[in-house]
Amino acid sequence: MKRLQRIFALTALVALAATLVVGHLWPMPAPPAAVAQYPGGGLSSAIAGAAVTKGRFVYLTAANTVQHATAVTHPIVGVCNLTQASANGMTRYVAPGGLTTVTSGETIAVGNLLTGGTLGKAFVLDADDASTQYYGAIALTACTGADNDVTVFVCPGVVEQRLDLTDITAETVTVDDATTPTITLATGKTNTGTITVNGKTSGKLVITTADATAQTVTLDVAAQTTSGASAQIPDLGGSSSAFAMATTAQTLTNKTVDGDDNTLQDVGVASPKVLTSNAAIPFVIVWTPTAAGTTSYTVPTGKKLRVLNAVGYKAAGNGAHADDDLNIQNNDGAAANIFSTEELNAVNDGVRFEFDGLDDSEYEVAAGDTLDLVANENAANGCDCVVTITCVWVTP
């Protein structure tokens, strides 16, 4: 009988062993909640370095000592499986390779890599963060918001720091995009970005833009039809300046225009400028009266016009009356002759004449006042002339 009992006992032991082996190799499916709590990767015991809660990520703070992993810089080792309310007490955590649940700290989607955050809760790894980040698991279920159970596969790992171009030393950088190769500097930073080209031994060229340029300005090189060339920025002598643009309204200063190599055209009456108190660029005003009346030129703001001389010639008909005449006047509200009245009586067609009797108290016309030519005639063609007045600008 004892022998038979031993046989039965041995048979039971063998059956139990077989059941354990088969159960380990081919575990029976379990409900989702049971799967979430089953530590397929095994449990590891550790000392709690501080209070820890089941379902939170933990990391090693010392040998065999764990605490909640509350930042991406904490290298996660697993998920706490046993709540321990005080430090130095024993706890357990689900080791890598296990299935378990974690407590969410935010909305989580299936497939998210999860890292530790507040109180060791699970947060989605920030894919745009350029720093080195540690994660602890991958989400197998989803949730909306914080404090939900999420089934995870425990698989601690690290995402190393992204490539930072500020730390690159390279002989050549080539952007090899198939459509439009582009180098773009990020916006929204503390300062506007720059592209810097250093000189071989000293100095540099820095390319940047205003913090709020508002519009895009494109620097474009036209097709070069002959050969390559250089566009050089001259020595600025320590003074900030601006590029001179072909169509933008600008004032050029400190420039020398060589008459042999340049053409000045459409230079208006107000364009010539005083060089010194004794030297200026002369210009002429030409009038062609054909009937009695007044022709005027108003001196611009900030200018003073000085009349040097005036000549004319009869353009049509012969002067035949004593009251055919011309007067050049300074009109500041009360007209006064600059020259003596030029009588046209007996001045025949094509004859040149010169205005005489310059009054040096009237020959300078102030800003806002007018230089007038007053023509009088008794009959048709009596004052038909071409009158040329030579002037300069002087210091107001």
ChimeraX attribute file (.defattr): number of C-alpha atoms within 10 A of each C-alpha:
attribute: neighborCount
match mode: 1-to-1
recipient: residues
	/A:1	6
	/A:2	7
	/A:3	8
	/A:4	9
	/A:5	10
	/A:6	11
	/A:7	12
	/A:8	12
	/A:9	12
	/A:10	12
	/A:11	12
	/A:12	12
	/A:13	12
	/A:14	12
	/A:15	12
	/A:16	12
	/A:17	12
	/A:18	12
	/A:19	12
	/A:20	13
	/A:21	12
	/A:22	12
	/A:23	11
	/A:24	11
	/A:25	9
	/A:26	9
	/A:27	10
	/A:28	9
	/A:29	8
	/A:30	10
	/A:31	8
	/A:32	10
	/A:33	12
	/A:34	13
	/A:35	16
	/A:36	21
	/A:37	17
	/A:38	18
	/A:39	22
	/A:40	18
	/A:41	17
	/A:42	14
	/A:43	19
	/A:44	16
	/A:45	17
	/A:46	19
	/A:47	20
	/A:48	27
	/A:49	21
	/A:50	16
	/A:51	16
	/A:52	28
	/A:53	23
	/A:54	20
	/A:55	26
	/A:56	29
	/A:57	36
	/A:58	31
	/A:59	23
	/A:60	20
	/A:61	15
	/A:62	10
	/A:63	8
	/A:64	13
	/A:65	20
	/A:66	30
	/A:67	26
	/A:68	27
	/A:69	31
	/A:70	21
	/A:71	19
	/A:72	22
	/A:73	15
	/A:74	23
	/A:75	22
	/A:76	31
	/A:77	25
	/A:78	31
	/A:79	35
	/A:80	32
	/A:81	26
	/A:82	17
	/A:83	18
	/A:84	20
	/A:85	14
	/A:86	12
	/A:87	16
	/A:88	15
	/A:89	16
	/A:90	17
	/A:91	25
	/A:92	23
	/A:93	27
	/A:94	30
	/A:95	24
	/A:96	23
	/A:97	17
	/A:98	23
	/A:99	25
	/A:100	30
	/A:101	30
	/A:102	29
	/A:103	22
	/A:104	27
	/A:105	24
	/A:106	17
	/A:107	15
	/A:108	23
	/A:109	16
	/A:110	14
	/A:111	14
	/A:112	18
	/A:113	24
	/A:114	27
	/A:115	31
	/A:116	30
	/A:117	22
	/A:118	14
	/A:119	18
	/A:120	28
	/A:121	27
	/A:122	34
	/A:123	24
	/A:124	22
	/A:125	19
	/A:126	14
	/A:127	10
	/A:128	7
	/A:129	11
	/A:130	13
	/A:131	16
	/A:132	12
	/A:133	20
	/A:134	24
	/A:135	29
	/A:136	30
	/A:137	32
	/A:138	21
	/A:139	23
	/A:140	18
	/A:141	15
	/A:142	18
	/A:143	18
	/A:144	12
	/A:145	11
	/A:146	15
	/A:147	15
	/A:148	19
	/A:149	19
	/A:150	23
	/A:151	25
	/A:152	27
	/A:153	24
	/A:154	29
	/A:155	20
	/A:156	20
	/A:157	17
	/A:158	16
	/A:159	15
	/A:160	11
	/A:161	11
	/A:162	11
	/A:163	10
	/A:164	9
	/A:165	8
	/A:166	6
	/A:167	7
	/A:168	9
	/A:169	8
	/A:170	7
	/A:171	5
	/A:172	6
	/A:173	8
	/A:174	8
	/A:175	10
	/A:176	9
	/A:177	8
	/A:178	6
	/A:179	6
	/A:180	8
	/A:181	10
	/A:182	10
	/A:183	8
	/A:184	7
	/A:185	10
	/A:186	8
	/A:187	10
	/A:188	8
	/A:189	8
	/A:190	7
	/A:191	9
	/A:192	14
	/A:193	17
	/A:194	12
	/A:195	10
	/A:196	11
	/A:197	11
	/A:198	11
	/A:199	9
	/A:200	7
	/A:201	6
	/A:202	6
	/A:203	9
	/A:204	11
	/A:205	11
	/A:206	11
	/A:207	10
	/A:208	11
	/A:209	12
	/A:210	9
	/A:211	12
	/A:212	7
	/A:213	8
	/A:214	7
	/A:215	6
	/A:216	7
	/A:217	8
	/A:218	6
	/A:219	6
	/A:220	6
	/A:221	6
	/A:222	6
	/A:223	7
	/A:224	8
	/A:225	6
	/A:226	6
	/A:227	6
	/A:228	6
	/A:229	7
	/A:230	5
	/A:231	5
	/A:232	6
	/A:233	7
	/A:234	6
	/A:235	7
	/A:236	8
	/A:237	6
	/A:238	6
	/A:239	6
	/A:240	6
	/A:241	7
	/A:242	6
	/A:243	7
	/A:244	11
	/A:245	8
	/A:246	7
	/A:247	6
	/A:248	7
	/A:249	8
	/A:250	11
	/A:251	6
	/A:252	8
	/A:253	6
	/A:254	5
	/A:255	6
	/A:256	7
	/A:257	10
	/A:258	8
	/A:259	8
	/A:260	6
	/A:261	6
	/A:262	8
	/A:263	8
	/A:264	7
	/A:265	6
	/A:266	6
	/A:267	9
	/A:268	8
	/A:269	17
	/A:270	14
	/A:271	11
	/A:272	14
	/A:273	16
	/A:274	18
	/A:275	12
	/A:276	9
	/A:277	9
	/A:278	7
	/A:279	12
	/A:280	15
	/A:281	13
	/A:282	16
	/A:283	19
	/A:284	16
	/A:285	14
	/A:286	14
	/A:287	15
	/A:288	17
	/A:289	22
	/A:290	18
	/A:291	18
	/A:292	20
	/A:293	13
	/A:294	14
	/A:295	15
	/A:296	16
	/A:297	13
	/A:298	15
	/A:299	19
	/A:300	15
	/A:301	12
	/A:302	10
	/A:303	18
	/A:304	19
	/A:305	23
	/A:306	20
	/A:307	25
	/A:308	15
	/A:309	17
	/A:310	20
	/A:311	15
	/A:312	20
	/A:313	20
	/A:314	23
	/A:315	21
	/A:316	18
	/A:317	16
	/A:318	20
	/A:319	25
	/A:320	17
	/A:321	16
	/A:322	13
	/A:323	17
	/A:324	24
	/A:325	20
	/A:326	25
	/A:327	20
	/A:328	27
	/A:329	23
	/A:330	25
	/A:331	20
	/A:332	14
	/A:333	8
	/A:334	7
	/A:335	15
	/A:336	17
	/A:337	20
	/A:338	26
	/A:339	23
	/A:340	15
	/A:341	16
	/A:342	18
	/A:343	19
	/A:344	25
	/A:345	17
	/A:346	13
	/A:347	20
	/A:348	17
	/A:349	16
	/A:350	15
	/A:351	13
	/A:352	15
	/A:353	16
	/A:354	14
	/A:355	20
	/A:356	14
	/A:357	12
	/A:358	16
	/A:359	13
	/A:360	12
	/A:361	10
	/A:362	17
	/A:363	22
	/A:364	21
	/A:365	24
	/A:366	22
	/A:367	16
	/A:368	16
	/A:369	20
	/A:370	21
	/A:371	26
	/A:372	20
	/A:373	21
	/A:374	19
	/A:375	23
	/A:376	21
	/A:377	23
	/A:378	16
	/A:379	14
	/A:380	15
	/A:381	21
	/A:382	31
	/A:383	31
	/A:384	25
	/A:385	25
	/A:386	18
	/A:387	24
	/A:388	18
	/A:389	18
	/A:390	15
	/A:391	21
	/A:392	21
	/A:393	26
	/A:394	21
	/A:395	13
	/A:396	13
